[in-house]
Amino acid sequence: VSQRLGMGASPRRWSTTDDTTTSPDDDLKTRAAEQPPTKRLYRDVLRLTYHVAARSAKGEAMRAAARAEFRKNAGETDLVKIVEQKEAAMRAISNYVVYAYAQTYKGKSDSPS
């Protein structure tokens, strides 16, 4: 019974630091580490433009705008701005995915007719 209740186990090691508080820098570094690499994000954005507009004039304009935006920010060194820009790009991709999903299943019901 004592082993089942954890009494026979080795004593817990308690941390002397407060694990619940994190500095803004730690939060930013965590957010940056959780994001995809910039090159992969760039390729995903370009792939999305091909999916949305293929090789039309609209697609070429979208790709040119995406390329220009990435080139404009290529020299950015401020981690806060980099994280914000990556999050904005990922939001744009996910917003399109949600929109496309909604358009695909618009008017379809889950129950058989």
The 8 nearest C-alpha neighbors of each residue, nearest first, counted from 0:
[[1, 3, 2, 4, 6, 5, 7, 8],
 [0, 2, 6, 4, 3, 7, 5, 8],
 [3, 1, 7, 5, 4, 0, 6, 8],
 [4, 2, 0, 5, 1, 6, 7, 8],
 [5, 3, 1, 2, 6, 0, 7, 8],
 [4, 6, 2, 8, 3, 7, 1, 9],
 [7, 5, 1, 8, 2, 4, 3, 9],
 [8, 6, 2, 5, 1, 9, 4, 3],
 [9, 7, 5, 6, 10, 2, 11, 4],
 [8, 10, 11, 7, 6, 5, 12, 2],
 [11, 9, 8, 12, 6, 7, 13, 5],
 [12, 10, 13, 9, 8, 14, 5, 6],
 [11, 13, 10, 14, 9, 15, 8, 16],
 [14, 12, 11, 15, 16, 10, 17, 18],
 [13, 15, 16, 12, 17, 18, 11, 19],
 [14, 16, 13, 17, 18, 12, 19, 11],
 [17, 15, 14, 18, 13, 19, 20, 21],
 [16, 18, 19, 20, 15, 14, 21, 13],
 [19, 17, 20, 16, 21, 14, 15, 13],
 [20, 18, 17, 21, 16, 22, 14, 15],
 [21, 19, 18, 17, 22, 16, 23, 25],
 [22, 20, 25, 19, 23, 26, 18, 24],
 [21, 23, 25, 24, 26, 20, 27, 28],
 [22, 24, 26, 25, 27, 21, 28, 20],
 [25, 23, 27, 22, 26, 28, 21, 29],
 [26, 24, 28, 22, 27, 23, 29, 21],
 [27, 25, 23, 29, 24, 28, 30, 22],
 [26, 28, 24, 30, 29, 25, 31, 23],
 [29, 27, 31, 25, 30, 26, 32, 24],
 [28, 30, 26, 32, 27, 31, 25, 33],
 [29, 31, 27, 33, 28, 32, 26, 34],
 [32, 30, 28, 29, 34, 33, 82, 27],
 [31, 33, 29, 30, 34, 28, 35, 27],
 [34, 32, 30, 31, 29, 35, 28, 36],
 [35, 33, 31, 32, 36, 30, 85, 86],
 [34, 36, 40, 37, 39, 33, 32, 38],
 [35, 37, 39, 38, 40, 34, 41, 32],
 [36, 38, 40, 39, 41, 35, 85, 34],
 [39, 37, 41, 40, 36, 42, 35, 43],
 [40, 38, 42, 41, 36, 37, 43, 35],
 [39, 41, 43, 37, 38, 42, 44, 35],
 [42, 40, 38, 44, 39, 43, 37, 45],
 [43, 41, 39, 45, 44, 40, 46, 38],
 [44, 42, 40, 46, 41, 45, 47, 39],
 [43, 45, 47, 41, 42, 46, 40, 48],
 [44, 46, 48, 42, 47, 43, 62, 41],
 [47, 45, 43, 49, 48, 44, 42, 50],
 [46, 48, 50, 44, 45, 49, 51, 43],
 [49, 47, 51, 45, 50, 46, 58, 52],
 [50, 48, 53, 46, 47, 52, 51, 58],
 [49, 51, 47, 48, 53, 52, 46, 45],
 [52, 50, 48, 49, 47, 53, 58, 46],
 [51, 53, 58, 49, 50, 48, 55, 57],
 [54, 52, 49, 50, 55, 58, 51, 48],
 [55, 53, 58, 52, 59, 49, 56, 57],
 [54, 56, 58, 57, 53, 52, 59, 60],
 [55, 57, 59, 58, 60, 54, 52, 61],
 [58, 56, 60, 55, 59, 61, 52, 54],
 [59, 57, 52, 61, 55, 60, 56, 54],
 [58, 60, 56, 62, 61, 57, 63, 55],
 [59, 61, 63, 57, 58, 62, 64, 56],
 [60, 62, 58, 64, 59, 63, 65, 57],
 [63, 61, 65, 59, 64, 60, 66, 45],
 [64, 62, 60, 66, 61, 65, 67, 59],
 [63, 65, 67, 61, 62, 66, 68, 60],
 [66, 64, 62, 68, 67, 63, 61, 69],
 [67, 65, 63, 69, 68, 64, 62, 70],
 [66, 68, 70, 64, 65, 69, 71, 63],
 [67, 69, 71, 65, 66, 70, 64, 72],
 [68, 70, 66, 72, 71, 67, 73, 65],
 [71, 69, 73, 67, 72, 68, 66, 74],
 [70, 72, 68, 69, 73, 67, 74, 66],
 [71, 73, 75, 69, 70, 74, 68, 81],
 [74, 72, 70, 75, 71, 69, 68, 76],
 [73, 75, 72, 76, 71, 70, 77, 69],
 [76, 74, 72, 73, 77, 81, 80, 78],
 [75, 77, 78, 74, 81, 80, 73, 79],
 [78, 76, 80, 79, 75, 81, 82, 74],
 [77, 79, 81, 80, 76, 82, 27, 31],
 [80, 78, 82, 81, 77, 83, 27, 84],
 [79, 81, 83, 82, 77, 78, 84, 75],
 [82, 80, 78, 84, 83, 79, 85, 77],
 [81, 83, 85, 79, 80, 84, 31, 78],
 [84, 82, 80, 86, 81, 85, 87, 79],
 [85, 83, 87, 81, 86, 82, 80, 88],
 [86, 84, 88, 82, 87, 83, 81, 89],
 [85, 87, 89, 83, 84, 88, 90, 82],
 [86, 88, 90, 84, 85, 89, 83, 91],
 [89, 87, 85, 91, 90, 86, 84, 92],
 [88, 90, 86, 92, 91, 87, 93, 85],
 [91, 89, 87, 93, 88, 92, 94, 86],
 [90, 92, 88, 94, 89, 93, 87, 95],
 [93, 91, 89, 95, 90, 94, 96, 88],
 [92, 94, 96, 90, 95, 91, 89, 97],
 [95, 93, 91, 97, 96, 92, 90, 98],
 [94, 96, 98, 92, 93, 97, 99, 91],
 [95, 97, 93, 99, 98, 94, 100, 92],
 [96, 98, 100, 94, 95, 99, 101, 93],
 [99, 97, 95, 101, 96, 100, 94, 102],
 [100, 98, 102, 96, 101, 97, 95, 103],
 [99, 101, 103, 97, 98, 102, 96, 104],
 [100, 102, 98, 104, 99, 103, 105, 97],
 [103, 101, 99, 105, 100, 104, 98, 97],
 [104, 102, 100, 101, 105, 99, 107, 98],
 [103, 105, 101, 107, 102, 106, 100, 108],
 [106, 104, 102, 107, 101, 103, 100, 108],
 [105, 107, 104, 108, 102, 103, 101, 109],
 [108, 106, 104, 105, 109, 103, 110, 111],
 [107, 109, 110, 106, 111, 104, 105, 112],
 [108, 110, 111, 107, 112, 104, 106, 105],
 [109, 111, 108, 112, 107, 106, 104, 105],
 [112, 110, 109, 108, 107, 106, 104, 105],
 [111, 110, 108, 109, 107, 106, 104, 105]]
